[in-house]
């Protein structure tokens, strides 16, 4: 769904909290 800037953690449907 959302392109992560660093890692892609499956938490909010593909949103990364790191970055």
N, C-alpha and C positions, 0 to 999 in steps of 0.2 A: 504493500500500500504506500507507505512513505519511504522514500530513499534515505537510508541512514548515512550520515557523514563518516562514521567510523565503523561501528559494528551494527549488525542487525539482530537485536534481541527480540525474541517473540514474547512481548509483554502487552503491547497495545495493538496487536495485529501486525506487527512488523516495525514498530517505532523503536528507535534506539534511544536509550537514556544516557548513553555515553557519547559525548561529542557536542 
